């Protein structure tokens, strides 16, 4: 495991210094928690962009899911490079660089909206997500190491709760600002002359300029705060020159199966959130307008917020793997009920899945890097790469929705949660438990 730099003047003072350091973890933890809020807010705005860009560019479900593909593919492409940056410049500086990269990506939304270019929107999302990947690779293991190992899951769950606060607020604000004007029906859109169609798209796309410009400024200011705050320095888990470690990440089944667990969880969560606005617009579900439906998406992410705060004490009392399996079981049942029913029952059950999503990511992450020792940094990079599930699975669900209908396309998240159920009960056991 990574070592912490603790400097003391004498041996008698060592105990006091250690106690003081432990007490000072609250402030740095609070500062780092703002990062979780910010990337949750920005990520959740994609759920508003999906129906907005779908109506502007007249896209199929599979085509519009390129929004999530461009966004979450950054985790696969850049997690390993970011982990090398962490090893080179440390956790804190990596957080600053990640925030500034996010600011550039958010600012690219302005020319993308002016040019009304779908490829440019996707490029902006890729750059934005590249910065978020840097935050994930640096902030998640930093929080995991910033305290006692036995409380890592609950500590990471607490910071992820503020991530959920961001995801809860964003759809409501995004719906008011981005979906303020009702889009034209597809039939009406296809009847417009080329010049009228271009003018309509310019007018609709312009609604994203102000929100993302403000986000860009906020990210720069947050980078200044993080850069000037004195965070406790934690050395990265890297091999030292001449050191021989008789271990490999391929020997830790909990990590490898955990990566597939992260892939499944993020893919399922993003797939559900991405389709909620369109799902609630179906006549057999609620028949809501896009703006009205966007407000209800906040309840999905709000459930995750509540669940993570409840999960903090639960993870200190219940074995993490068992609690993970229980949440996955409830999520499976709720989605299944939503698929076989309609109206408010289908709507409420799919929203309730957010409550049981709550503890999944921090729990899978902590279980995945358990007992990795000096391989923790590499393991973190692999788990972050697995977030690419949010790029791949929504596109697959989009293809399913185009062929069998959106109502029954949620069979894909059901399969994902069944795997997480298996991981919580069996696959998450570290080598010490397996070999015992």
C-alpha positions in Angstrom: 0.0 0.0 0.0 1.1 3.6 -0.5 3.0 5.2 2.4 2.1 8.5 4.0 4.6 11.2 4.6 4.5 12.1 8.3 7.3 14.3 9.6 7.8 14.5 13.4 10.5 16.2 15.3 11.0 13.5 18.0 9.8 10.1 19.0 7.7 11.4 22.0 5.9 13.7 19.7 5.1 11.0 17.2 1.8 9.9 18.7 0.6 13.4 19.0 1.6 14.2 15.4 -0.2 11.1 14.2 -3.3 12.1 16.1 -3.2 15.6 14.7 -2.8 14.3 11.2 -5.8 12.0 11.6 -7.8 15.0 12.8 -6.7 17.1 9.9 -8.0 14.6 7.4 -11.5 16.1 7.7 -10.5 19.4 6.0 -8.6 17.8 3.0 -11.4 15.3 2.7 -13.9 18.1 2.5 -11.8 19.9 -0.2 -11.4 16.8 -2.3 -15.1 16.1 -1.9 -15.9 19.2 -4.0 -14.3 17.4 -7.0 -16.8 14.6 -6.6 -19.6 17.0 -6.6 -18.4 18.8 -9.7 -17.8 15.8 -11.9 -21.1 14.3 -10.8 -22.8 17.5 -11.9 -21.1 17.6 -15.3 -21.7 13.9 -15.9 -25.4 14.0 -15.1 -25.9 16.9 -17.6 -25.4 14.3 -20.3 -28.9 12.9 -19.5 -30.2 16.3 -20.6 -27.9 16.6 -23.6 -29.1 13.2 -25.0 -32.8 14.2 -25.7 -31.7 17.8 -26.6 -29.3 16.7 -29.3 -31.6 13.9 -30.4 -34.3 16.4 -31.3 -31.8 19.0 -32.8 -30.1 16.6 -35.2 -33.0 14.1 -35.6 -31.0 11.1 -34.4 -31.9 7.5 -33.6 -31.4 6.1 -30.1 -28.2 4.4 -31.2 -26.8 7.6 -32.8 -27.6 9.8 -29.9 -25.9 7.4 -27.5 -22.6 8.4 -29.1 -22.9 11.2 -26.5 -22.2 8.7 -23.8 -19.8 6.7 -26.0 -17.6 9.8 -26.6 -17.8 10.8 -22.9 -17.1 7.4 -21.2 -14.6 6.2 -23.8 -12.2 8.7 -22.3 -11.9 6.5 -19.2 -10.7 3.6 -21.3 -8.3 5.8 -23.4 -6.8 8.0 -20.7 -6.9 6.1 -17.4 -3.5 4.6 -17.8 -1.9 7.8 -19.0 -3.4 9.7 -16.1 -2.1 7.0 -13.6 1.4 7.7 -15.0 0.8 11.4 -14.5 -0.2 10.7 -10.9 3.1 8.8 -10.4 5.0 11.7 -11.9 3.5 14.8 -10.3 1.4 13.4 -7.4 -2.3 13.4 -6.6 -2.9 17.1 -5.9 -1.3 18.4 -9.1 -3.1 15.8 -11.1 -6.4 17.0 -9.7 -5.5 20.6 -10.8 -4.5 19.5 -14.3 -7.8 17.4 -14.5 -9.9 20.4 -13.6 -8.2 22.7 -16.2 -8.7 20.0 -18.8 -12.4 19.9 -17.9 -12.6 23.7 -18.2 -11.3 23.5 -21.8 -13.8 20.8 -22.7 -16.7 22.8 -21.2 -15.6 25.9 -23.2 -15.6 23.9 -26.4 -19.4 23.7 -26.1 -19.6 27.3 -27.2 -18.1 26.9 -30.7 -19.9 23.5 -31.0 -23.2 25.2 -30.5 -22.3 28.1 -32.8 -21.4 25.7 -35.6 -24.3 23.4 -34.8 -21.9 20.5 -35.2 -22.6 17.1 -33.7 -19.0 15.9 -34.1 -17.8 19.0 -32.4 -20.2 18.4 -29.5 -18.8 14.8 -29.2 -15.2 16.2 -29.2 -16.1 18.7 -26.4 -17.5 15.8 -24.4 -14.4 13.7 -25.0 -12.1 16.5 -23.7 -14.4 17.2 -20.8 -14.4 13.5 -19.8 -10.7 13.3 -20.2 -10.4 15.8 -17.4 -12.9 13.9 -15.3 -10.8 10.8 -15.8 -7.8 12.6 -14.3 -9.9 13.5 -11.3 -11.2 9.9 -10.9 -7.7 8.3 -11.2 -6.3 10.7 -8.6 -9.2 11.5 -6.2 -10.7 8.0 -5.7 -7.4 6.3 -4.5 -6.5 9.4 -2.6 -9.7 9.2 -0.5 -9.2 5.5 -0.2 -5.7 6.0 1.3 -6.6 9.1 3.4 -7.4 7.2 6.6 -7.8 3.7 8.0 -8.0 0.9 5.5 -11.0 -0.7 7.3 -13.1 2.4 6.8 -12.1 3.0 3.1 -15.4 1.8 1.7 -17.5 4.0 4.0 -15.2 7.0 3.4 -15.3 6.6 -0.3 -19.1 6.2 -0.1 -19.4 9.5 1.8 -17.5 11.4 -0.9 -19.5 9.6 -3.6 -22.6 10.9 -1.8 -21.6 14.4 -2.8 -21.0 13.1 -6.3 -24.7 12.1 -6.2 -25.6 15.6 -4.9 -24.2 16.9 -8.2 -26.0 14.3 -10.3 -29.3 15.2 -8.5 -29.1 18.9 -9.0 -27.8 18.9 -12.6 -30.9 17.4 -14.4 -33.2 20.0 -12.8 -30.9 22.9 -13.7 -30.1 21.5 -17.1 -33.8 20.9 -17.8 -34.6 24.6 -17.0 -31.7 26.1 -19.0 -31.2 23.7 -21.9 -34.7 22.3 -22.4 -36.4 25.6 -21.9 -37.9 25.6 -25.5 -40.1 22.8 -26.6 -38.6 21.0 -29.6 -40.4 20.5 -32.9 -41.9 17.2 -33.7 -39.9 14.9 -36.0 -42.4 15.2 -38.8 -42.5 19.0 -38.6 -38.6 19.1 -38.4 -38.3 17.1 -41.6 -40.6 19.4 -43.5 -38.4 22.5 -42.9 -36.4 24.1 -45.7 -32.6 23.8 -45.3 -32.2 27.4 -44.2 -35.1 27.2 -41.8 -33.8 23.9 -40.4 -30.3 25.4 -39.9 -31.8 28.5 -38.1 -33.9 26.2 -35.9 -30.8 24.2 -34.9 -28.7 27.3 -34.2 -31.5 28.6 -31.9 -31.9 25.3 -30.1 -28.2 24.6 -29.7 -27.5 28.1 -28.3 -29.2 27.1 -25.0 -26.0 25.1 -24.0 -23.6 28.0 -24.4 -24.3 29.9 -21.1 -24.4 26.8 -18.8 -21.2 25.3 -20.1 -19.4 28.6 -20.1 -20.3 29.2 -16.5 -19.1 25.6 -15.7 -15.8 26.3 -17.4 -15.2 29.4 -15.2 -16.2 27.5 -12.1 -13.7 24.7 -12.9 -10.9 27.2 -13.3 -11.7 28.8 -9.9 -11.9 25.3 -8.3 -8.5 24.4 -9.8 -7.0 27.6 -8.1 -8.5 26.5 -4.8 -7.2 22.9 -5.0 -3.8 24.1 -6.2 -3.3 26.5 -3.3 -4.7 24.3 -0.5 -2.1 22.2 1.4 -3.3 18.6 1.1 -1.6 15.9 3.0 1.0 14.3 0.7 0.5 10.6 0.0 3.2 8.9 -2.0 1.9 7.0 -5.0 2.0 3.2 -5.0 4.8 2.7 -7.4 7.8 0.3 -7.6 11.1 1.8 -6.4 14.3 1.3 -8.5 15.8 -2.1 -7.8 12.8 -3.3 -5.8 11.5 -6.8 -6.7 7.8 -7.5 -6.0 6.7 -11.1 -6.5 3.1 -10.2 -7.4 1.0 -9.3 -10.4 -2.4 -7.8 -10.8 -3.4 -10.9 -12.8 -3.1 -12.9 -9.6 -5.9 -10.9 -7.9 -9.2 -12.2 -9.1 -11.1 -9.6 -7.0 -9.5 -6.9 -9.1 -10.2 -8.5 -12.5 -13.8 -9.4 -11.7 -14.1 -6.0 -10.0 -13.2 -4.3 -13.3 -16.0 -6.2 -15.0 -18.2 -5.1 -12.0 -17.4 -1.5 -12.6 -18.0 -1.9 -16.3 -21.5 -3.4 -15.6 -22.4 -0.9 -12.9 -21.5 2.2 -14.8 -23.0 0.9 -18.0 -26.3 0.1 -16.3 -26.5 3.3 -14.3 -25.7 5.5 -17.4 -28.0 3.5 -19.7 -30.9 4.0 -17.3 -30.2 7.7 -16.7 -29.7 8.4 -20.4 -33.1 7.0 -21.5 -35.3 8.3 -18.6 -36.4 11.5 -20.4 -37.5 9.6 -23.5 -38.9 6.7 -21.4 -41.1 9.1 -19.4 -42.2 10.6 -22.7 -43.7 7.3 -23.9 -47.6 7.3 -23.9 -47.7 4.0 -22.0 -45.5 5.4 -19.2 -46.3 9.0 -18.5 -46.4 11.0 -21.8 -44.4 13.8 -20.3 -42.7 16.6 -22.3 -38.9 16.6 -22.3 -38.7 19.5 -19.9 -41.1 17.9 -17.4 -39.4 14.5 -17.7 -36.0 16.1 -17.0 -37.2 17.2 -13.6 -38.0 13.6 -12.6 -34.6 12.4 -13.6 -33.4 14.2 -10.5 -35.3 11.7 -8.4 -33.3 8.9 -9.9 -30.0 10.5 -9.0 -31.5 11.8 -5.7 -32.1 8.2 -4.7 -28.5 7.5 -5.1 -27.7 10.5 -2.9 -29.9 9.3 -0.1 -28.6 5.8 -0.4 -25.0 6.8 -0.1 -25.6 8.7 3.1 -27.4 5.7 4.4 -24.6 3.5 3.2 -21.9 5.2 5.3 -23.0 3.6 8.6 -24.3 0.4 6.9 -20.9 -0.3 5.4 -19.3 -0.1 8.8 -21.7 -2.8 10.1 -22.5 -5.1 7.2 -19.9 -6.9 5.1 -19.4 -4.8 1.9 -19.9 -7.8 -0.5 -23.2 -8.8 1.1 -24.6 -5.3 1.0 -23.5 -4.9 -2.6 -25.3 -8.2 -3.5 -28.5 -7.1 -1.7 -28.6 -3.8 -3.6 -28.0 -5.5 -6.9 -30.9 -7.9 -6.2 -33.3 -5.1 -5.5 -32.2 -3.2 -8.6 -32.8 -6.3 -10.7 -36.3 -6.7 -9.3 -37.3 -3.1 -9.7 -36.2 -2.9 -13.4 -38.0 -6.2 -14.1 -41.2 -4.7 -12.6 -40.8 -1.6 -14.7 -40.5 -3.6 -17.9 -43.6 -5.7 -17.3 -45.9 -2.9 -16.1 -46.7 0.6 -17.3 -47.9 4.0 -16.1 -46.8 5.3 -12.7 -45.7 1.9 -11.5 -43.2 1.5 -14.3 -42.0 5.1 -13.7 -41.6 4.8 -9.9 -39.9 1.5 -10.0 -37.2 2.6 -12.5 -36.6 5.8 -10.5 -36.2 3.7 -7.3 -33.2 1.9 -8.9 -31.2 5.0 -8.1 -31.5 4.3 -4.4 -29.8 0.9 -4.8 -27.1 2.1 -7.2 -25.8 4.2 -4.3 -23.1 2.2 -2.7 -22.2 0.1 -5.7 -19.3 2.1 -7.2 -17.4 2.9 -4.0 -17.9 -0.7 -2.8 -16.8 -2.4 -6.0 -13.8 0.0 -6.1 -12.7 -0.8 -2.5 -13.3 -4.5 -2.9 -11.4 -4.5 -6.2 -8.2 -2.9 -4.8 -8.2 -4.8 -1.6 -4.8 -6.4 -0.7 -3.1 -5.0 -3.8 -0.3 -3.4 -1.8 2.2 -1.7 -4.1 -0.1 -2.6 -7.1 -2.8 -0.3 -5.8 -2.0 2.4 -8.4 -2.1 0.0 -11.3 -5.3 -1.6 -10.0 -7.0 1.8 -9.7 -6.1 2.5 -13.3 -7.7 -0.7 -14.4 -10.9 -0.1 -12.5 -11.1 3.4 -13.9 -10.6 2.0 -17.4 -13.6 -0.2 -16.8 -15.8 2.9 -16.6 -15.8 2.6 -20.4 -19.0 0.5 -19.7 -20.8 3.8 -19.7 -19.7 4.3 -23.3 -20.5 0.8 -24.7 -23.6 -0.4 -22.9 -25.8 2.7 -23.6 -25.1 2.3 -27.3 -26.1 -1.4 -27.1 -29.3 -0.5 -25.3 -29.9 2.2 -27.9 -29.7 -0.5 -30.7 -32.0 -2.7 -28.7 -34.5 0.2 -28.2 -34.5 0.9 -32.0 -35.4 -2.7 -32.7 -37.7 -3.9 -29.8 -38.8 -0.6 -28.3 -37.5 1.4 -25.3 -39.8 -0.1 -22.8 -38.2 -3.5 -23.0 -34.6 -2.4 -23.8 -33.9 -2.3 -20.0 -33.2 -6.0 -20.1 -29.5 -5.0 -20.6 -29.2 -3.3 -17.1 -30.9 -6.4 -15.6 -28.1 -8.6 -16.9 -25.5 -6.1 -15.5 -27.0 -6.2 -12.0 -27.2 -9.9 -12.0 -23.4 -10.0 -12.5 -22.9 -7.5 -9.7 -25.0 -9.8 -7.5 -22.5 -12.6 -8.3 -19.5 -10.3 -7.7 -20.8 -9.3 -4.2 -21.3 -12.9 -3.1 -18.4 -14.7 -4.8 -16.1 -12.7 -7.1 -15.1 -10.0 -4.6 -13.3 -12.3 -2.2 -9.6 -11.3 -2.0 -6.8 -13.9 -2.1 -6.6 -14.2 1.7 -10.3 -15.4 1.8 -10.2 -17.5 -1.3 -7.1 -19.5 -0.3 -8.2 -19.8 3.3 
